[in-house]
């Protein structure tokens, strides 16, 4: 079999790349290792109930009239009409720290701006100057790593304010311990604070089905349960791929969306050593499904809570299995326009130690026990912030870095990939390029734009 263009990985970046290419040629093949597309943003069923994985919220909200906004540019590139989608904006989210500091934000930036200025009056003018600076800052110009933390501390002169601004941005996109690149900070600041968060009116399955139907209507082909074992190459040219079932597919061009180190493994599967540049960050996430009763006293207008309950905000690989001192609490039903439900969900996210979890994986009883312990300890931490809810739990499930590695092939379950990004997608081959998390775009919209941009830059001129 031969195809002009093959996309490895059926996550959102791969789907977007395949759709973009299929607009110009129907001879596009998208291969996905698992039986379900979506990658980090997918779903599963338990007792006939659909549960989403990965998706807390989509950043970069924009109204239809904002033609240059990332969301609307993405839809134009994919040739998807905005009116065919229904989006639900967040109600209100917040950052909560131990000292009692709370900063609220929504899709109206003035709420965040006023809360920062009221909570940190000595830094109010400096914060306004920061916003002005970021409006003129171009985060896409090539540059070496620049510490966002160092920049903010120098700009704002208040380490607590720096941490409170960084907390949501790191949890939603940083692959660096205790820091993030200044360019990526600028991208995420705009995505979360200036533009805001939303989600599709339906489930992630509905969104994926819409994308897949559009792709197939353009003539593209999807093969699920179709893992790539090896990328075949010679002298800087890729010849094709060998699948796990032994089949060979000859390709003129390949786009890999599975990650940089993961792609290196496919290029050299016999190699036992794939170098890690730095620590890769893993997470645990627990889903709690609750019976929605009168006794459940949870505020309906809180969408996402980012918190730090330690002496200082730490964003690093923990020594123990999980770091419960900070995290994210998401309420997937607390978005504008969603109908009230008999059950609601809470999703908690914390930093995790991949090595500790890996040491238990071959001991199923201990692994399961540690997951149960993690779920209980997480709910105790959440109770301090949102009130008691354990009596209302009807289902709970915890995902570890091992879970993420198994189902997404991300090395060490690192959902944000390698700290070293490759903005132009060029990894040294004439016809193999990289898109997705390790290209450096962040969030769901960023990931999809990554696939589109690499196709525009490297693939379409050859088709």
C-alpha positions as CSV (number, residue, x, y, z in Angstrom):
1,X,0.0,0.0,0.0
2,X,1.2,3.5,-0.7
3,X,-0.1,6.9,0.4
4,X,1.1,10.5,-0.3
5,X,0.5,11.6,3.3
6,X,0.3,9.5,6.5
7,X,-0.5,11.0,10.0
8,X,0.6,9.0,13.0
9,X,-1.7,9.5,16.0
10,X,-5.4,10.1,16.2
11,X,-5.4,12.7,18.9
12,X,-6.7,16.2,18.2
13,X,-3.5,17.4,16.6
14,X,-3.4,14.4,14.2
15,X,-7.1,14.7,13.4
16,X,-6.8,18.5,12.6
17,X,-3.7,17.8,10.4
18,X,-5.5,15.1,8.5
19,X,-8.5,17.3,7.9
20,X,-6.4,20.2,6.7
21,X,-4.6,18.0,4.2
22,X,-7.8,16.2,3.1
23,X,-9.1,19.6,2.0
24,X,-6.6,19.5,-0.8
25,X,-6.2,15.7,-1.5
26,X,-8.4,12.8,-0.5
27,X,-5.4,10.5,-0.4
28,X,-4.7,11.0,3.3
29,X,-4.3,8.2,5.8
30,X,-4.7,8.7,9.6
31,X,-3.5,5.8,11.8
32,X,-4.4,5.4,15.4
33,X,-3.0,2.7,17.7
34,X,-6.1,2.3,19.8
35,X,-9.7,1.4,19.0
36,X,-10.9,4.9,19.9
37,X,-9.6,8.3,18.6
38,X,-9.0,11.4,20.7
39,X,-5.7,10.5,22.3
40,X,-5.4,12.5,25.6
41,X,-8.9,13.8,25.0
42,X,-11.2,10.8,24.7
43,X,-13.8,8.9,26.6
44,X,-14.8,5.5,28.1
45,X,-17.9,3.8,29.4
46,X,-18.7,2.3,32.8
47,X,-22.2,0.9,33.4
48,X,-23.4,2.6,30.2
49,X,-22.3,6.0,31.4
50,X,-19.9,8.0,29.3
51,X,-16.9,9.5,31.1
52,X,-14.5,12.0,29.4
53,X,-10.8,11.8,29.8
54,X,-8.4,14.7,29.5
55,X,-10.9,17.4,28.7
56,X,-11.4,19.9,31.5
57,X,-12.0,22.9,29.3
58,X,-10.9,24.3,26.0
59,X,-9.0,27.5,26.2
60,X,-8.9,30.4,23.6
61,X,-12.6,31.2,23.6
62,X,-13.6,33.8,21.0
63,X,-16.9,35.3,19.8
64,X,-17.6,34.6,16.1
65,X,-16.9,38.2,15.1
66,X,-13.3,37.9,16.3
67,X,-12.0,36.6,12.9
68,X,-8.3,36.6,13.9
69,X,-8.8,34.7,17.2
70,X,-7.1,31.2,17.3
71,X,-10.5,29.4,17.6
72,X,-12.0,31.0,14.5
73,X,-8.8,30.8,12.5
74,X,-8.7,27.0,13.3
75,X,-12.3,26.5,12.2
76,X,-11.6,28.3,8.9
77,X,-8.5,26.2,8.2
78,X,-10.6,23.1,8.8
79,X,-13.5,24.4,6.8
80,X,-15.9,23.8,9.7
81,X,-18.7,26.4,10.1
82,X,-18.9,28.0,13.5
83,X,-22.7,27.8,13.5
84,X,-22.5,24.0,13.4
85,X,-21.0,24.0,16.9
86,X,-22.5,25.0,20.2
87,X,-20.0,26.2,22.8
88,X,-20.6,26.7,26.5
89,X,-18.5,29.3,28.3
90,X,-17.2,28.9,31.8
91,X,-19.1,30.5,34.7
92,X,-16.3,31.5,36.9
93,X,-13.0,30.0,37.9
94,X,-10.5,30.9,40.6
95,X,-7.0,30.5,42.0
96,X,-6.9,29.8,45.8
97,X,-3.7,29.9,47.9
98,X,-3.0,29.0,51.5
99,X,-2.6,32.5,52.8
100,X,-6.2,33.3,51.9
101,X,-5.5,34.9,48.6
102,X,-8.1,34.2,46.0
103,X,-8.2,35.5,42.4
104,X,-11.3,34.9,40.3
105,X,-11.5,35.0,36.5
106,X,-13.9,34.3,33.8
107,X,-14.2,35.0,30.0
108,X,-14.5,38.7,31.0
109,X,-10.9,39.7,31.6
110,X,-11.9,42.7,33.7
111,X,-12.9,40.3,36.6
112,X,-9.3,38.9,36.7
113,X,-7.8,42.3,36.3
114,X,-9.8,43.8,39.1
115,X,-9.3,40.8,41.5
116,X,-5.5,41.0,41.0
117,X,-5.5,44.7,41.6
118,X,-7.7,44.5,44.7
119,X,-5.8,41.5,46.2
120,X,-2.3,42.9,45.4
121,X,-2.8,46.7,45.4
122,X,1.0,47.4,45.6
123,X,1.4,45.5,42.3
124,X,-1.7,46.8,40.5
125,X,0.2,49.3,38.2
126,X,2.8,46.7,37.5
127,X,0.2,44.1,36.5
128,X,-1.5,46.5,34.1
129,X,1.9,47.2,32.6
130,X,2.4,43.4,32.2
131,X,-0.8,43.1,30.3
132,X,0.2,45.9,28.0
133,X,3.6,44.3,27.5
134,X,2.0,40.9,26.6
135,X,-0.4,42.5,24.1
136,X,2.6,43.6,22.1
137,X,4.8,40.6,22.7
138,X,5.3,38.1,19.9
139,X,5.6,34.6,21.5
140,X,6.3,32.9,18.2
141,X,9.6,34.5,17.4
142,X,12.4,31.9,17.8
143,X,14.3,32.3,21.1
144,X,16.2,30.2,23.7
145,X,14.4,29.3,26.9
146,X,13.6,32.3,29.1
147,X,12.3,31.8,32.6
148,X,8.7,33.1,33.0
149,X,9.1,32.9,36.8
150,X,12.2,35.1,36.8
151,X,10.6,37.5,34.4
152,X,7.4,37.9,36.4
153,X,9.2,38.2,39.7
154,X,11.3,41.0,38.3
155,X,8.3,42.6,36.6
156,X,5.7,42.3,39.4
157,X,7.9,42.3,42.5
158,X,5.6,39.9,44.4
159,X,6.4,36.2,44.4
160,X,2.9,35.2,45.6
161,X,1.2,37.0,42.7
162,X,3.7,35.4,40.4
163,X,2.8,32.0,41.7
164,X,-0.9,32.6,41.5
165,X,-0.6,33.7,37.9
166,X,1.6,30.8,37.0
167,X,-0.5,28.1,38.8
168,X,-3.3,27.7,36.2
169,X,-0.9,28.2,33.3
170,X,1.5,25.5,34.5
171,X,-1.2,23.0,35.3
172,X,-2.7,23.5,31.9
173,X,0.5,23.4,29.8
174,X,4.0,23.5,31.4
175,X,6.4,20.6,30.8
176,X,9.1,22.4,33.0
177,X,9.5,21.9,36.7
178,X,8.8,25.1,38.7
179,X,8.7,27.2,35.6
180,X,7.7,27.7,32.0
181,X,9.2,29.3,28.9
182,X,8.3,33.0,28.6
183,X,6.9,32.4,25.1
184,X,4.6,29.7,26.3
185,X,3.6,31.8,29.3
186,X,2.5,34.6,26.9
187,X,0.5,32.1,24.9
188,X,-1.2,30.5,27.9
189,X,-1.8,33.9,29.6
190,X,-3.8,35.0,26.5
191,X,-5.5,31.6,26.1
192,X,-6.7,31.3,29.8
193,X,-7.0,34.9,31.1
194,X,-7.5,37.2,28.1
195,X,-9.6,34.8,26.0
196,X,-11.0,32.3,28.5
197,X,-12.4,28.8,28.7
198,X,-15.3,26.9,27.2
199,X,-16.4,23.4,26.2
200,X,-18.6,21.8,23.5
201,X,-22.3,21.6,24.5
202,X,-22.2,17.8,24.1
203,X,-19.6,15.3,25.1
204,X,-16.0,15.0,23.8
205,X,-17.4,12.0,21.8
206,X,-19.8,14.3,20.0
207,X,-17.0,16.7,19.2
208,X,-14.7,13.8,17.9
209,X,-17.5,12.3,15.9
210,X,-18.1,15.7,14.2
211,X,-14.4,16.0,13.3
212,X,-14.2,12.4,12.1
213,X,-17.4,12.7,9.9
214,X,-16.0,15.9,8.4
215,X,-12.7,14.2,7.7
216,X,-14.3,11.2,6.0
217,X,-16.6,13.4,4.0
218,X,-13.5,15.1,2.6
219,X,-12.3,11.7,1.5
220,X,-9.8,10.9,4.2
221,X,-9.2,7.5,5.6
222,X,-8.9,6.5,9.3
223,X,-7.5,3.2,10.5
224,X,-8.0,2.4,14.2
225,X,-6.3,-0.4,16.1
226,X,-3.4,0.3,13.7
227,X,-0.2,0.8,15.6
228,X,3.1,1.8,13.9
229,X,5.9,-0.4,15.0
230,X,8.7,1.2,13.0
231,X,9.3,4.2,10.7
232,X,11.5,3.0,7.9
233,X,14.1,5.5,6.6
234,X,17.4,5.9,4.8
235,X,19.8,8.8,4.5
236,X,17.3,11.4,5.9
237,X,14.4,10.2,3.8
238,X,11.4,8.3,5.2
239,X,10.3,5.4,3.1
240,X,7.2,4.3,5.0
241,X,6.0,2.6,8.1
242,X,5.8,-1.0,9.4
243,X,2.7,-1.7,11.4
244,X,2.4,-4.0,14.4
245,X,0.6,-6.5,12.2
246,X,3.6,-6.7,9.8
247,X,2.0,-4.6,7.1
248,X,4.2,-2.1,5.2
249,X,2.8,1.2,4.1
250,X,4.9,3.3,1.7
251,X,4.6,7.1,2.3
252,X,5.7,10.2,0.5
253,X,5.3,12.3,3.7
254,X,4.6,11.6,7.3
255,X,3.4,13.7,10.2
256,X,4.0,12.3,13.6
257,X,1.8,13.6,16.5
258,X,2.9,11.1,19.1
259,X,5.7,13.2,20.6
260,X,9.4,13.8,19.9
261,X,11.0,11.0,22.0
262,X,8.1,8.7,21.0
263,X,8.9,9.4,17.3
264,X,12.6,8.7,17.9
265,X,11.6,5.3,19.3
266,X,9.7,4.5,16.1
267,X,12.7,5.6,14.0
268,X,15.0,3.3,16.0
269,X,12.9,0.7,17.9
270,X,16.0,-1.5,18.4
271,X,17.7,1.2,20.5
272,X,17.4,0.6,24.2
273,X,18.3,4.2,25.1
274,X,16.3,7.2,24.1
275,X,17.8,10.2,25.9
276,X,15.5,12.3,28.1
277,X,16.4,15.9,28.1
278,X,14.9,16.7,31.5
279,X,12.4,15.4,34.0
280,X,9.0,14.6,32.4
281,X,6.0,15.5,34.5
282,X,3.2,13.1,35.2
283,X,-0.2,13.5,36.7
284,X,-3.0,11.5,38.4
285,X,-6.6,12.4,37.9
286,X,-9.6,11.1,39.8
287,X,-13.2,11.3,38.5
288,X,-15.9,11.3,41.1
289,X,-19.5,10.8,40.0
290,X,-22.0,12.2,42.6
291,X,-25.7,11.9,43.1
292,X,-26.9,15.5,42.9
293,X,-29.0,15.8,46.1
294,X,-30.0,18.8,48.3
295,X,-27.4,17.8,50.8
296,X,-24.6,18.3,48.3
297,X,-23.6,21.9,49.0
298,X,-21.4,22.7,46.0
299,X,-21.5,26.1,44.4
300,X,-22.9,25.8,40.9
301,X,-21.1,28.8,39.6
302,X,-17.5,27.5,40.1
303,X,-16.1,25.9,36.9
304,X,-12.5,25.2,37.8
305,X,-10.5,25.8,41.0
306,X,-6.7,25.9,40.9
307,X,-5.2,25.7,44.3
308,X,-2.0,25.5,46.4
309,X,-2.2,24.6,50.1
310,X,1.5,24.3,50.8
311,X,3.9,26.9,52.2
312,X,4.8,27.7,48.6
313,X,3.4,26.6,45.2
314,X,5.5,23.6,44.0
315,X,5.2,22.4,40.4
316,X,7.7,19.5,40.2
317,X,7.9,15.7,40.2
318,X,6.9,14.7,43.8
319,X,9.0,12.4,46.0
320,X,5.9,10.4,46.9
321,X,3.3,8.9,44.6
322,X,1.2,12.1,44.5
323,X,1.6,15.7,45.6
324,X,-1.8,16.6,47.2
325,X,-0.6,20.1,48.2
326,X,-1.7,21.6,44.9
327,X,-4.0,20.7,42.1
328,X,-7.0,21.4,39.9
329,X,-10.7,20.8,40.7
330,X,-12.9,20.8,37.6
331,X,-16.7,20.6,37.5
332,X,-17.5,19.5,33.9
333,X,-21.2,20.4,34.3
334,X,-20.6,23.9,35.5
335,X,-20.6,25.7,32.2
336,X,-23.2,28.1,30.9
337,X,-26.0,26.6,28.9
338,X,-25.6,23.0,30.2
339,X,-28.9,21.5,31.6
340,X,-29.0,20.5,35.2
341,X,-28.4,16.8,35.8
342,X,-29.3,14.1,38.4
343,X,-25.6,13.4,38.7
344,X,-22.6,15.7,38.6
345,X,-18.8,15.0,38.3
346,X,-15.8,16.4,40.0
347,X,-12.4,15.8,38.5
348,X,-9.2,16.3,40.6
349,X,-5.7,16.5,39.1
350,X,-2.4,16.4,40.9
351,X,1.3,16.0,40.0
352,X,2.5,12.4,40.3
353,X,5.7,10.4,40.4
354,X,5.9,8.1,37.4
355,X,8.7,5.9,38.8
356,X,6.8,5.2,42.0
357,X,3.7,4.1,40.1
358,X,5.7,2.1,37.7
359,X,7.3,0.1,40.6
360,X,3.8,-1.0,41.6
361,X,2.4,-1.8,38.2
362,X,3.5,-5.4,38.2
363,X,1.9,-5.9,41.6
364,X,-1.8,-5.5,40.7
365,X,-3.1,-5.6,44.3
366,X,-0.7,-3.0,45.6
367,X,-1.3,-0.8,42.5
368,X,-5.1,-0.9,42.9
369,X,-4.7,-0.2,46.6
370,X,-2.6,2.8,46.0
371,X,-5.1,4.1,43.5
372,X,-7.8,3.8,46.1
373,X,-5.7,5.5,48.7
374,X,-5.0,8.3,46.2
375,X,-8.7,8.8,45.5
376,X,-9.5,9.0,49.3
377,X,-6.6,11.4,50.0
378,X,-7.6,13.6,47.0
379,X,-11.2,13.8,48.2
380,X,-10.1,14.8,51.6
381,X,-8.1,17.7,50.2
382,X,-11.0,18.7,48.0
383,X,-13.4,18.6,51.0
384,X,-11.3,21.4,52.6
385,X,-12.0,23.6,49.5
386,X,-15.5,22.7,48.3
387,X,-17.2,20.9,51.2
388,X,-17.9,17.2,51.9
389,X,-19.1,15.1,49.1
390,X,-17.9,11.5,49.7
391,X,-21.3,10.3,50.9
392,X,-22.7,11.2,47.5
393,X,-20.1,9.2,45.4
394,X,-21.7,6.5,43.2
395,X,-18.5,5.9,41.1
396,X,-14.9,6.9,41.2
397,X,-11.9,6.1,39.1
398,X,-8.3,7.2,39.3
399,X,-5.9,7.4,36.3
400,X,-2.1,7.3,36.9
401,X,0.9,8.2,34.7
402,X,0.9,4.4,33.9
403,X,-2.7,4.7,32.6
404,X,-1.8,7.6,30.4
405,X,1.3,5.9,29.1
406,X,-0.6,2.7,28.2
407,X,-3.4,4.5,26.3
408,X,-1.6,7.4,24.7
409,X,2.0,6.0,24.4
410,X,3.3,9.2,26.0
411,X,6.6,8.2,27.6
412,X,6.2,8.2,31.4
413,X,2.7,9.4,30.9
414,X,3.9,13.0,30.4
415,X,0.9,14.7,28.9
416,X,2.8,17.8,28.1
417,X,5.7,15.9,26.5
418,X,9.3,16.9,26.5
419,X,10.5,20.2,28.0
420,X,12.5,20.8,24.8
421,X,10.1,21.9,22.0
422,X,10.6,21.9,18.2
423,X,8.6,24.9,17.0
424,X,9.1,24.3,13.2
425,X,8.4,20.5,13.5
426,X,11.7,19.7,11.7
427,X,13.5,16.8,13.3
428,X,16.1,16.3,10.6
429,X,14.2,14.4,7.8
430,X,13.1,15.7,4.4
431,X,9.6,14.2,4.6
432,X,8.9,13.5,8.3
433,X,7.7,16.2,10.6
434,X,6.5,16.6,14.1
435,X,3.3,18.3,15.4
436,X,1.4,18.3,18.6
437,X,2.5,18.9,22.2
438,X,6.3,18.7,21.4
439,X,5.9,21.3,18.7
440,X,5.2,23.8,21.4
441,X,1.6,24.9,20.9
442,X,-0.5,24.4,24.0
443,X,-4.1,23.4,24.9
444,X,-6.7,21.8,22.6
445,X,-6.9,24.7,20.2
446,X,-3.1,25.1,20.2
447,X,-2.6,21.4,19.6
448,X,-5.0,21.4,16.6
449,X,-3.4,24.6,15.2
450,X,-0.1,22.8,15.5
451,X,-1.2,20.0,13.2
452,X,-2.7,22.6,10.8
453,X,0.4,24.8,10.8
454,X,2.9,22.0,10.1
455,X,0.7,20.7,7.2
456,X,0.6,24.2,5.8
457,X,4.3,24.7,6.1
458,X,5.8,21.4,5.2
459,X,3.2,19.2,3.5
460,X,0.8,21.2,1.3
461,X,3.6,22.6,-0.9
462,X,4.4,19.0,-1.8
463,X,0.9,17.7,-2.4
